[in-house]
């Protein structure tokens, strides 16, 4: 099931309409479960609007891009290390040493 990501304004609107038309009817109208509604209400009563702010997308685009670049570079480095290890093993079998300077 794909979860919907609600904005701060949408959450506040749902909480305010629940006062007017009732909690159950407001949840049905907006497609929110009552458990989610009560969770939002509790956070709102405890921390105000700061409790309802979106916290799932805290990483910036630059950070995500640099993490992806870092992942690619690590993969390239590990592939290169494997190639070097294979070359050392071949040199060891062919010449009896893995150090190319002793050849």
QUIWO-V390196 format. One record per run of one state. SS is the DSSP state (a for helix, b for strand, c for the rest). FROM is the first residue (numbers start at 1). TO is the last residue. If there is no record, write none. Layout:
ss->SS from->FROM to->TO
ss->SS from->FROM to->TO
This chain:
ss->c from->1 to->7
ss->a from->8 to->21
ss->c from->22 to->22
ss->a from->23 to->30
ss->c from->31 to->33
ss->a from->34 to->52
ss->c from->53 to->60
ss->a from->61 to->95
ss->c from->96 to->99
ss->a from->100 to->102
ss->c from->103 to->103
